[in-house]
Amino acid sequence: MRNYSQQTTNRSDERDVQITDIKACVVEGNFEWNLIKVETDAGEYGIGESYRGGGVPELVEYTKRFLVGENPLDVERLVRYIFQEMSGHGGTTGKVVTAASGIETALWDVAGKILGLPVYQLLGSKYRDEVRMYCDCHAGEAYAVEDGATAYAEAEAYSPEAYAAEARRVVDMGFSALKFDLDLAADNENDPYNGRLTNRAIAEKREIVAAVRDEIGYDIDLAFDCHWDYSVESAKRLARELEEFDLMWLEDLIPPENMSAQIEVTRSTNTPVATGENRFRVFELSELLYEHGVDIITPDPTTVGGLAETMRVADRAEENYIPLSPHNVCSPVGTMACVHLGAAVPNFDLLEFHALEVDWWDDLLVRDEPLIQDGVIEVPERPGLGIELDEAVVEEHLLEGTTGF
Ligand SMILES: [Mg+2]
């Protein structure tokens, strides 16, 4: 087996540093945010975030047996080390890649602090001073997973008027781009399993999209997410029916596994089609890009393998003249990691914000001002990710029964 542990010894003293510990903690926001801390003997530590949900703290704990003692400045080598060392239990795809994503980001943070450079500079370039955000909005209650099933609000909460009112509220907050869910409980009334949309269901979605466009006009970018719900023919019909509304994109129309089905849907419509958030590593996204099976690629850096892996996705997207818009349901930690990516990627479009209902979202960082102002986040100039966690706020919102760093 290839050995990715440190083989070289020739390095200047100030960069001859070691990882001393790696920790994870879970903060309960609108999702279970997995925060990662990498400690070093250089007097600096790094913070990262892995995609939400269970299993990450256990996998992070496992990596300590081979990462402690390694040089945190070798970010890319250490991620390969994780993939290789854990290849039999998910290093090629899945939760190990998710855990590695947060460790990777924490390594960039500490590397930046040690070297005195912001993460975007370590990634290669600065193309922009601020990153435009789009706000994930909800007409009814926000998406929630309760007792294993998706919880929906009452049907009237999803009226076209409710969508339009929420769109107005969020535009008035300063956002220039919005996204709503377009998969409705009513889609399942005919049959919950076959992915077929009735004419009535498509007509209802048209009414929702029309109501939002009537309210906010066409100068605001507007996307809708369908959460992998439909059959190919229903996806194509829906995308075609919405063409006149000039959407920013329609997201995740069909289930994520079948590339040729995705290519078929994307090529069938003038409505831009986006997907990518539940794919792991560049290998699971390359075909979509080279086959033009997607108009906007939406990997999640906290899932796909970290910032450098997302850069590799962005490179392949750039080769095919496709913009990249990361999926993001993170705390401010993962969000700020994506902001550095946004600065460093030429074909970066805009970044998701998915925590409108968490009124203490900003409090997780020690800052005087909100992170998002006028719908953008300024790219920080401080070393690393340029953030400082407020440990007291972390403690206050820890997942019940868990401990902090
Ligand atoms: Mg989505």
Residues whose N, C-alpha, C, O or C-beta is under 5 A from the ligand:
A	BS01	MG	D225 E251
